[in-house]
Amino acid sequence: MLNLNILIYFCIFHSVLVPISYCYL
């Protein structure tokens, strides 16, 4: 469950930094 939390956090962080977020991939 912790891994998922980190993944979501990383997702949001990348979404702010780069236009293409890894969440959708």
Secondary structure, DSSP 8 states (H G I E B T S, - for coil): -HHHHHHHHHHHHHHHHSSS-TT--
